Structures are given as C-alpha cells and as structure tokens.
Amino acid sequence: MNFTLSQIPSRSEKPREKGITMVMDKGLSIRETEDMISSASGFIDIVKLGWATSYVTSNLNEKLAVYKNAGIPVYFGGTLFEAFVVRNQFDDYRKLLDKYDLKYAEVSDGSVEMAQDVKCEYIRKLAQQVTVLSEVGSKDENKIIPPYKWIQLINSELEAGAWKVIGEARESGNVGLFRASGEVRQGLVEEILTQVPFEKMLWEAPQKSQQVWFVKLLGANVNLGNIAPSELIPLETIRLGLRGDTFNHFLNAKTKKEWKIDSK
C-alpha cells in the first residue's frame, strides 16, 4: 500500500484460498486488459471470460498471453462448457482446455437441465485435468432453489472435486443468490454457511451493495466474483474499510467510543 493506516483488516496474500476476487471479462480489448492489469493486478486472483465470449473474442491467444505473463489464471465461462456438452462435444471441450493451456474450468448447469450425478461426473473428469470451479443456481429468475437443495448440491460438487463452488447471480446480480431487485437472499446465504465452509464458496456479487453485504457478514477475505474491471479498486477499499459503506466496520471499540460511532 502507498502509506500506513492502523485498524485495517489483514488481507490474505496471493495465491489465495480465501479473499479471492474473480473478475468478469466480458470482452476487454488487449489494451484494456493491459490497462486493468497495470492498475489493479494485485487485486485480481482469477479472470472469467464471461459465458461464451471466448468463442467470438478477437486475438484470444494474445489476450490469454497477457494474463499468463501477469501470472493471472483465466477460465472460460460455464455457458461455454454447457454449449459443448449439449452438443455432445465434451471431449472437444477438454481438448480446447489443453489447446489454450488453461489450468481452470467451470462446470455449470444454469442454462440446461442436467442431472446432479451427471454434473458431478463432469466435475470428476475435469478435475483430473484442471482445477474445477462449479456453479450452483439457475439463470432463470423464476426457478427458486430451496436452501436445503443448495446445500446438497454444493456439498456433492465439492465431494466430486470442485475447488470452489460459485453461487450464481449472473453478471447483473439479480437471480440465484439475489432477488430481482438485487437484494441478497439473506436466509439462503446464512443457511448455506451453516453447512459449507465460507472459504469454499465464491459468491457472485457484481453490485456494490452486494459486495458490502458480504464483507460485513464474512469480513475482508470473503471470496467474491463477477467483479467488473472498473470495480476492482473500489472493491478492495470496501474490503479494507476505506469506503463509506464499510468505513466503521473494522474500527476498534476504542475508536468507535471516542468518535461516538454506533458499533452495529
């Protein structure tokens, strides 16, 4: 950091198991990618090339090389995995990961109906090749999965070999973990956390209010995803209590008392 402040929460160091920030790249140019890395590489843990944007991205090899040279892992969005699977091209998908020398992959079923045992078998197979992130939650805002089912799905996917399980929210943050308004389904999250270690979850939280909510609930080292490139530095200030929304959250009791700050 550029200077010293007391009462700043400790952040885990890269490569992290918790406190991960996953960036959503929806089609950045190579120049934009270089600019993002130049200004915020220390806050980027992993990058998702959103849904199936990699299929139409120009200069894909060159872009992946920029991330690789910066030591930032990249993976293709889960929708691309589903696009291959639904066309009976899973073996082609595995070859694609090797072709582009990717070390991570996402297994999801947000756009297709997939039996859980089938999904877990895909996780097991890919886990022999790469590090797998799986995703739970539907992209259909009308499909509400009860908390007990979320827990069952998450634990079965971790047992199958997933490194982290992503809580679905889409890039807009209004499905899955969230209501159409963007409000967190608080009871769902809290119930999941009674059965799943918090460091095993990666919560998609593209909206600032959602990021604030998770930081207040789980601290500076909560795993958050679908973060826009322009929100990387703002998110880090939220994590450190250096933005108005979390300014008081990490101050000690003495400081709060001295400045008459509500401790809630």
N, C-alpha and C positions, 0 to 999 in steps of 0.2 A: 504494500500500500504506500501511498505517497507521503503520509505522515502518521503520527501516532495518536490514537484515541483510546482512553480507557473504557471499560464496560462495553466492549464489542464482543459478541459471541464468537467462539472458536469455530473456524471453518475447517472441514476435512481437506486434505491435500490430494491432488491428482496423482495417480489414478485412484478415484474414489469408489467406495462401495455404498456410501450414503452422501447426501448433499449433491447429488447429480443434477446437472441441468442439461436436458435434451433439447436441442434446437430444431425447430421445424424449418427446413429449407424448402420453400415452395417453388423454386425456380430462379435462385440467385444467379446472376452472371458471374463469370470468373472474377471480374474486377470487384463486384460486390462481395464475393466470398473472401477475396484477399483483404478488402477493407474491414469486414467483420472480424477476421482473424487478427488483423493488425490492432484493432481497438479493444478486443474482448477475448482473446484466445484463452486466457487464464480462467475464464468462467464457462467455457464450452467443454463439456465432457463427452458428448456424443451428438451426432447430427443425423436426423432422419430426412431423407429425400422424400417429401410427403407423398402419400398414397402411391400413384404410379407415374409421378412426374419424371422419374428417371427414364421412362420409355421415350419421352419426347424432348429431353434436355439436350441442347446442343453442346458439343465439346465435353461429353460426360467423362471421358478418360482424363482430360486435362483438369477438370474440376475435382475429380477424386484425387488426383495427384496433389493438388493444392492442399486439400485436407490432410492427406497422408504425410506430406512434408512438414505439416504443422503438428503432427502427432495426434490428430483428432480422428477417431473412428467414425465411420459412416455406415448407415444401412438403408436399404430400400424400404419404403413404407409397406405395411401389411396388405394393403389393397393389391399391390403388385403380386405378392405371394398368392393371394386369393385368385387373381386373374389367371395365373399359371395353373393353379390347382383345378379350377372349374373347367379348364380346357384340357385336363388330363396331361399337363406338361410339367409335373413336379420334378422329374429328372432333368428337364431343361432348366428349371429354376436353380437346381443345385449346381449345374454346370455354369450358370450365369454368375453365381457367387464366386466360383473359382476363377472365371474369366476376369472378373473385376477385382479379384484378390480381396474380397470383403470378409471381415472376421466376425461380423454380426448379422443377424437376420431377425425379422419379425414374423411371428405366426399369429394370424388373427382370423376371426370369422365374423367381422362386423357387417360384411356385405352379402355373405352367403350363409345358408343354413348348413352347419357341419356338426355331426355327432361328436360329443366330447371325447370319446375314445379314439375317434379318427384324428381329431385335432392333436391329442396327446401323442399319437403315433408320429405325426409330422414333427412335433417338438423333439421326440426321442431321436428320430433320424437326423434332423438338422443339428442337434446338439453334439453329434459325433463329428460334425464338420466345422461348426462355428458356435459362437456364443449366441444363445437364443433369448430374445425378448418375446413374450407372448402378450396378447391383449385381450382383456375381458370387457364385455359391454357392447351393446348394439349401437349402430349408427342410426337406427330407426327410433325417432323420439317417442313413438307410440308403443315401443316394446320395453316394458319395465321389468327388470330382473330383480326378484326379491333378494334381500341381503343374504339369507342362508344359501341361496344359489350362487351368488357372487363368491362367497367364501369357499364353497365346494369346488367351483371352477378354478379359482386361484390356487388352492392347495393342490389340486390334481395336476395343474400345469407346472407348478414348482417341482412336484414329485417326478414329473416326466422329464425335467431337466432344464426348465426355463431359469435363466439367471435373474431376471426381474419380470414382474407382471405389471403391465401398463393398464391403468384404469382409463377406459375410453371416455373421451369428451369431444372428439373431433377438433379440427383447428379453430372452430368457432366457440367451443366451450359451452354448448347448450344441449347436450344429450348425455346419456350414460350416468356419470357421476353428478351431473348437474341438471337442474330443471330448465325448461325452455327459456326462462328469464336469465339463466346463468348462475342462479343461486345454488350453492352446494347442497347436495342431499346429505345433510349432516348426520342423520341417524345411520345412513348406509355406511358412510366412511368410518364412523365410530365403531359400528358393529364389525366391519372388516378388521379393524385394528385389534379387536379382542381375540382374533384367531390367526392373524398374519403379522409377522414382524414388520415394523414400519420400513425397515431398510430394504425389504423385498418388493415393496410397491413403488411404482413410478407413476405419479398422478399427473395426468394431462391437465394443465391449468393455464390456458392461454390468456385469460383475463386477469388484470391486476388484482381485482377484488378476490379472485380465487387463490392467487398466489399468497396474498396477505393472510387469508383464512388458514391455509395450510401451514404457513410459517408460524402463525400464532398458536396453532394446535400442536405442531410437531417440532418446531424450532428451526434454526438456521440450516440444519443439514437434512431437510426433507428432500426427497427426490421429486423433481418437477419436470414436466415435459410439454412439448408443443409450444415452446417459447419462441416468439418472433425474434429475429436478429436484432431489431431495434430495441427490444425489451431486455436484452442480456444484462447491460449495466444497471438499468433501473431495478431489475430483479435482484441483483447482488446487493444493492442498497437496501432493499426490503429485507433480505436475509440478515443483514448486519444491523438493522435498526437505525438506518440512516435516511429513511424516508418517512414522511409524516405518518403514514399508516401504521408503522411499527416503531416509531420513534421512542415511545415509552416502554416498549415491551421488554427490552433487555437491560434497562436501567436497574441498579440495585435498590434495595429498600431505603437505604440512607439517602440516596439522591432523590428518590421519589418523595420522601418525607420532607426533605429540605425545600424542594420546589413545589410541594403541595400537589403532587401528581397522583391521580387516582391509581391505585395499584391493580385494578382489574384489567 
